[in-house]
């Protein structure tokens, strides 16, 4: 479905891992991306899509941003995911808020695996 459509994409310097993951995912689907615009910020990408300058592949977290003229369509391939890591500095104590966030994230991950 994406073949032949201009692609609004992240600048490689901004999100190298995500950039490479999406290009690899497209290649696995037999799509050679035709990148028409690159942007470093999520809202800029969505604005360019809204203006009709192309389509984009973004993470699910983007769907929370409501922009006129932008429709989010989930990818049919269930292998399309991006890892997110929670990190902290070893020598710094972890705050109570960070501990709660960690427990919430782990709980959500375990719930998804059990569904």
N, C-alpha and C positions, 0 to 999 in steps of 0.2 A: 504494500500500500504506500510505502514511503518512497519507493523508487521513482526518480524523476522529479520529485518535489524539492524546491530549494530548502535548505536546512539552516535554521538559525541555531547557532551552537555556542558553547562556552569557548572562551579563549583558552588555548592549551595551557598557558602559563598559570591560569587561575585555578583550574581544576584538572590537573594532568591525569590523575587516576580515573576520574569520572569520564573525561574525554576519551581515554583509551578504552575504557569499558564499553562505552556506547559505540565507538567505531568498531570494536570487535564484535559486539552484538549485531550491528548492522551487517558486517561482513559475513557472519554466520548465516544471516537471512538472505545473503546474496545481493545486498544493497551496497552500492558504492556511494557514499554521501557526497552530495553536491552542496557544499557549504557556501551559502550566499552572504551571510553576516556572522560575525563573531562578537560576543559581548562578554564582559566580565561579571555582570550582575544579573541576578535572577529577574528582577523587575524589568530590566532593559530587554532581556530575552523575551519575556512575556509581552512587553510593549511592541517589539518588532513583529511578533507573531500576530498580535492584535491588529497591527497596521497592514497585515497581509503580505509581509515580506518573506514568509516561509513558515515551515513547521519546525517543531523542536522535539527532542526526546529529553525528558526531565525526570527527576526522581519524584516519587509519589508525594513527598512533602510539599512540592510545588502546588498541588491541587488545592491547598488551603488558601492560596492567593487567587481571589476572584477578580478577573480582568475582563471587561466587556469584549466580546468577540473571540474569546479564547475558550475552546472546548478541550477537555482532557479526555483522552481515550486510552484505556489501559492496554498494554501490550499483550498479545495473545500468548507469547512465549513465557512460560512460568520460570524459565532459567534467568530471566532478566531481573536481577537484583543487585544492589550495591551494599557492600558491607559498611557498617558504621562501628567505630571503635570508641570506647570511653577510656580516656587516659588521664592520669594525674602524675604530678611530680612525686617521686619516691620519698624525698626528704621532707615533704610538706604533709602535715596531718590532713586527713580527709574530713571535710565538714559534715555536719549532720544532714544538710540539704543534699550534698553529693551522695551520701550513703542512701538516703531515701530515693534519689534518682536511680542509683545503681540497682536497688531492690525492685523498683518499678520496671525498669528495663528488662531485668532478668525474668521477672514475673510475666511480662508481656511475651517475651520470647518463648518461655516454657508453655504458656497458654496457646500460642500459635502452633507450636509443634504438636500439641495434644488435640488440636482441632481436626 
